[in-house]
Amino acid sequence: MVRFGRILLKDGTVGINKTLLEYLVCPLSKQPLRLCEKTNSLISDAIGVSYPIVDGVPRLVPTDGKIIETDDALNSNGAGDLPNKKT
């Protein structure tokens, strides 16, 4: 059984098996995670959090996650875009 676990983790470019990835979900949103090979992390698109993969082991502890900042979420002065309210 230990050998099987090692095979799963060693297969893949960043040390995580694509089959295993199908079962992993974000610990906060419970939505599927996306593999980002560029940053070697798992991305939760639902809440915009990145979880690192260290030595082939995904760190899915909420405190290990980092909030992803996108250009769409920030305007020119660095503050988040807020909808305009008309009264």
C-alpha positions as CSV (number, residue, x, y, z in Angstrom):
1,M,0.0,0.0,0.0
2,V,2.9,2.4,0.7
3,R,4.3,1.6,-2.8
4,F,1.1,2.6,-4.4
5,G,1.1,6.0,-2.6
6,R,4.6,6.7,-3.8
7,I,3.7,5.8,-7.4
8,L,0.8,8.3,-7.3
9,L,3.0,11.1,-6.0
10,K,6.0,10.5,-8.3
11,D,4.0,10.4,-11.6
12,G,3.8,13.9,-13.1
13,T,5.9,16.9,-13.8
14,V,5.4,18.6,-10.5
15,G,5.2,15.5,-8.5
16,I,1.4,15.1,-8.4
17,N,-0.6,12.6,-10.3
18,K,-3.4,13.8,-12.6
19,T,-5.7,11.1,-11.2
20,L,-5.1,12.2,-7.6
21,L,-5.8,15.8,-8.7
22,E,-9.4,14.8,-9.7
23,Y,-10.1,13.9,-6.0
24,L,-8.6,17.0,-4.4
25,V,-10.8,19.9,-3.5
26,C,-10.3,23.3,-1.8
27,P,-10.6,22.9,2.0
28,L,-12.5,26.1,2.2
29,S,-14.9,26.2,-0.8
30,K,-15.0,22.4,-1.4
31,Q,-14.6,23.2,-5.2
32,P,-12.1,21.4,-7.5
33,L,-8.6,22.6,-7.7
34,R,-6.6,23.5,-10.8
35,L,-2.9,22.5,-11.2
36,C,-0.6,25.4,-12.1
37,E,2.7,23.9,-13.2
38,K,4.3,27.4,-13.5
39,T,4.0,28.1,-9.8
40,N,3.9,24.5,-8.7
41,S,0.7,25.0,-6.8
42,L,-3.0,24.1,-6.8
43,I,-5.4,27.0,-7.5
44,S,-8.9,27.3,-6.2
45,D,-10.6,29.5,-8.8
46,A,-13.8,29.7,-6.7
47,I,-12.1,31.8,-4.0
48,G,-8.9,32.9,-5.6
49,V,-6.4,31.0,-3.4
50,S,-3.2,29.2,-4.3
51,Y,-2.0,26.2,-2.3
52,P,1.7,25.2,-2.6
53,I,2.9,21.7,-3.6
54,V,6.1,21.0,-1.5
55,D,8.1,17.8,-2.3
56,G,5.1,16.4,-4.2
57,V,2.7,16.9,-1.3
58,P,-0.1,19.4,-1.7
59,R,-0.4,21.7,1.3
60,L,-4.1,22.1,1.6
61,V,-4.1,23.7,5.1
62,P,-6.0,27.1,4.8
63,T,-3.2,28.9,6.6
64,D,-0.7,27.8,3.8
65,G,-2.9,29.2,1.1
66,K,-2.1,32.6,-0.5
67,I,-4.7,34.9,-2.0
68,I,-4.2,35.4,-5.7
69,E,-4.3,39.0,-6.9
70,T,-5.5,39.5,-10.5
71,D,-5.3,42.6,-12.7
72,D,-9.0,42.5,-13.1
73,A,-9.6,42.8,-9.4
74,L,-7.4,45.9,-9.0
75,N,-7.8,49.3,-10.6
76,S,-5.1,51.8,-11.3
77,N,-4.7,53.0,-7.7
78,G,-4.5,49.5,-6.3
79,A,-7.9,49.5,-4.6
80,G,-10.5,46.9,-5.5
81,D,-13.1,47.8,-8.0
82,L,-16.4,48.6,-6.3
83,P,-19.7,48.7,-8.1
84,N,-21.2,52.1,-8.6
85,K,-24.4,52.6,-6.6
86,K,-26.9,55.0,-7.9
87,T,-29.4,56.4,-5.4
